[in-house]
Amino acid sequence: MHEITSRVDEVRRLKGFLTIAQTLQLADLGVTVIDPFSTLISSRASLGSGVFLWPNVTIEVGPEGSVSIGASTVLHSGVRIEAGAGSIAIGANGDLGREGGFTLVVGAQSDKIDVGNDVRLNGGGSITQSATLGNGAQVLGPIRIQDCQLGGGGSFRERDPDKRGAVLKGSGVARNIDLPAGMVIQAFGLFSEAPKRWQSYFHPQNDERS
């Protein structure tokens, strides 16, 4: 077994990932890793206390990239975060990858993905190049996002749906969308062609669902 783990660790080091032992040692920083054998975390990544990583999560950071994940954010199985260059910053208390994983990728120095606190990015979607998602924003479904701005507001638990962060839900492609807080676009194709609606259109006040 020792020989096997030594070979695995050698490959991890070559790719810039923590060894299995170093991954386990994240517990000393308050980070929970359920399965250190399937979880790949770059030695350049910054993880806040309370971050929870389910199996099959990958966080890859190149020499010209940066990734930071805020306190108590949960990364479900199938989440991939990759910054070959550029930056990805995810705030606190987020929920990423439930129901199908999620992918965030930047590859150029000018690329920047900023994600606020209390976000939900679920259902197999992706964000590439650049985007800004404010506090409480949600992406629900297999949606490909590029150069979008989602306004910040309350989380999905906010009693008034029109005060929550902006929401994209459905499936398809969302490019160059600027969506204010409290609003939602539901689409199955091109989000640029779908109407913007207040979230109360879909959910009555005090409904916690999105």
Phi, psi and omega in degrees: 000319180300320180296321180296311181296327178296319179292319178298316180296325179298315178295319179301314181299318180299328181268001177084015180263157174295148173289171179299316180296318179294326176296318177296326182291349175299339177302331179294340178260006180087014180262131180259125177239112183293316184226097182292344181281327181261355184259124181246119184233125179296145175293346180267353182283148177246119182242130180281163178298138179090356175299138184236121183247118173280168180301157175064040171256138178234128174235108185244129183228123178278174181300334181253015181244168175213143176223131174227140181232126186284169186302140172064020173279141181252128175250114182277169180304137179093001175283132174231125178237121186225123177231087176295322171206164185086189186223147173231121179235123180242132184283195184273157172060031178275164177227107187240130169093003177297140178064053171121009179078184177194150183232133173232125185222131168232147184223359180232155182303328182278351181285138181209120174248117179246122181238128184281196179278157172060032179273160170231120177236096191224161172092021173084019179278184180208152172233127178231161179066258184223148177190155174231121179241115183286177180306136176077001180294153181223140171235115188236101180125170181284079184246130177267119188245132174218133173053049179248153176236117177249120185294148182271147177197213177283168178284180178295348178274351177303131186294326178265110184300334181279003175249004179279164174299157182298153186227134166247128178217150183126230178201153178131212186238130177238110178234138175055041176265132174241103189243118182291163176302147178086354184248162183219144167242123172251124183212160175224072185153242179266118181292334179294342181261357182263153182286153171268133180228155171292146182296335177293345175298323181266329187226126179294158180302145183079000174277123185273356182277160174232000000 
